[in-house]
Amino acid sequence: MSKAEHPYVALARDAIRQRQRSGKSLPVPAEEGDPPPTGVFVSLHEPAPADKSEGPLRGCIGSIEPRERTLRTEIARSAVAAAFSDPRFPPLSAGEIDRLDITVYILGKPELVADESELDPERYGVIVEGRGRRGLLLPAIPRIDSVATQLAIARQKAGLGSSEPARIYRFTADVIT
């Protein structure tokens, strides 16, 4: 018997299925007790091999700040974007969503750090900002086990060299699988 999906993961999967079936967005009516909107990322992964905690990435898109009126609408929008608009991958094919693992990241508010000692790649994601560009790396990514590696990847995403001045922010995230 398989475990039931978290409601946010099920919402992401349903939003992707709806877009594939009809080409339209999944209606996500507001519900009593909905949390306020915040930044959200949705990542899609191939199933994990037996010796790994996570399979190869298939899509990941989100936003640091909310763009939608509700958290659930933000999750649905990010899921559809990860499935069909991530420029690193072709759009999902019919039925592919049924075999992928989905992770929803609910982002905490970014806070400027004064020093790299305030970072921890297991606990915090990072945002590197410089020259009007930003690079973000989510927390708790397998094989990202040092602050130096985390910052190097975020700098690369922002198009910044290792010695260029940059502001560094950290954020927490609720990681939902």
C-alpha positions in Angstrom: 0.0 0.0 0.0 1.4 3.4 -1.0 1.4 6.3 1.4 -1.1 9.1 0.8 0.4 12.2 -0.8 0.6 15.4 1.2 -2.3 17.7 0.0 0.2 20.3 -1.4 2.0 17.5 -3.4 -1.4 16.2 -4.6 -2.4 19.7 -5.6 0.8 20.1 -7.7 0.2 16.8 -9.4 -3.5 17.6 -10.1 -2.5 21.0 -11.5 -0.1 19.4 -13.9 -2.6 16.7 -15.0 -5.3 19.4 -15.6 -3.0 21.4 -17.8 -2.0 18.3 -19.8 -5.7 17.2 -20.2 -7.3 20.5 -21.0 -4.6 23.1 -21.6 -6.2 25.1 -18.8 -5.2 26.0 -15.2 -6.7 24.0 -12.4 -9.3 26.1 -10.5 -8.0 26.5 -6.9 -10.8 28.1 -4.9 -9.8 29.7 -1.6 -10.5 27.5 1.4 -11.1 28.5 5.0 -7.8 28.5 6.9 -5.6 28.9 3.8 -2.2 30.2 4.8 -1.0 33.5 3.4 0.8 33.3 0.1 4.6 33.2 0.2 7.5 32.1 -2.1 7.1 28.6 -3.4 9.2 26.2 -5.5 8.1 22.9 -7.0 10.6 20.4 -8.1 10.0 17.2 -10.1 12.3 14.3 -10.0 12.6 10.9 -11.7 12.3 8.1 -9.2 15.3 7.7 -7.0 17.6 4.8 -7.7 18.0 2.3 -4.8 21.3 3.8 -3.7 20.2 7.5 -3.8 17.8 9.7 -1.8 16.6 11.6 -4.9 16.4 10.9 -8.6 17.5 13.1 -11.4 15.8 16.5 -11.7 13.1 16.8 -14.3 11.9 20.3 -13.6 12.0 23.0 -10.9 10.5 26.4 -10.9 9.1 28.9 -8.4 9.4 32.4 -7.0 11.0 34.0 -4.1 8.1 36.3 -3.5 4.4 35.2 -4.1 2.8 36.1 -7.4 -0.6 34.7 -6.6 -3.4 35.5 -4.1 -3.2 32.2 -2.2 -0.5 29.7 -1.3 -2.4 26.9 -3.0 -2.7 28.9 -6.3 1.1 29.7 -6.0 1.8 25.9 -5.7 -0.4 25.1 -8.7 1.2 27.8 -10.8 4.8 26.7 -9.9 4.0 23.0 -10.5 2.7 23.8 -14.0 5.7 26.0 -14.7 8.1 23.2 -13.5 6.4 20.7 -15.7 6.1 22.7 -18.9 8.3 25.8 -18.8 11.6 24.9 -17.2 14.0 25.8 -20.1 16.5 23.0 -19.0 14.0 20.2 -19.9 11.4 19.4 -22.5 7.7 19.7 -21.4 6.4 16.6 -19.6 4.8 14.0 -21.9 1.4 12.4 -21.3 1.4 10.2 -18.2 4.9 11.2 -17.1 3.7 13.0 -14.0 2.3 9.7 -12.6 5.8 8.3 -12.1 7.6 11.5 -10.9 8.4 12.5 -7.4 7.2 16.0 -6.4 8.7 18.2 -3.7 7.0 21.5 -2.7 9.2 24.1 -0.9 7.3 26.7 1.1 9.9 29.5 1.5 10.4 31.6 4.6 11.3 35.3 4.3 14.8 35.9 3.1 17.2 37.5 5.5 20.5 39.3 4.7 23.5 37.5 6.3 26.6 39.4 7.5 28.9 36.4 7.3 29.0 32.9 5.6 29.2 31.4 9.1 25.4 32.1 9.3 24.8 29.6 6.5 24.1 25.9 6.6 23.1 24.2 3.3 21.0 21.6 5.2 19.0 24.2 7.0 19.0 27.2 4.8 18.6 28.0 1.1 20.6 30.9 -0.3 20.0 33.8 -2.6 23.1 35.6 -4.1 22.4 39.0 -5.5 24.8 41.2 -7.5 24.8 43.3 -10.7 21.0 43.3 -10.7 20.9 39.5 -11.0 20.0 36.7 -8.5 20.7 33.1 -8.0 18.8 30.9 -5.6 19.6 27.4 -4.3 17.1 25.6 -2.2 18.1 24.0 1.2 18.7 20.3 1.8 19.7 19.3 -1.7 21.5 16.0 -1.8 25.3 16.3 -2.5 25.3 20.0 -1.6 27.1 19.5 1.7 29.2 22.6 2.2 28.5 26.4 2.3 31.3 26.9 -0.3 29.5 24.5 -2.8 26.1 26.1 -2.1 27.4 29.6 -2.7 29.4 28.6 -5.8 26.3 27.2 -7.4 24.1 30.1 -6.4 26.8 32.5 -7.8 26.9 30.6 -11.0 23.1 30.7 -11.4 23.3 34.5 -10.9 26.1 34.8 -13.5 28.5 36.1 -10.8 32.2 35.2 -10.5 33.6 34.0 -7.2 35.2 37.3 -6.3 32.5 39.7 -7.4 30.7 41.6 -4.7 27.3 40.2 -3.8 24.7 40.3 -1.1 23.9 37.0 0.4 20.5 36.1 1.9 19.4 32.9 3.6 15.9 31.5 4.0 14.3 28.5 5.6 11.8 26.3 3.7 9.2 23.7 4.6 10.2 20.8 2.4 7.1 18.8 1.6 7.3 15.4 -0.2 
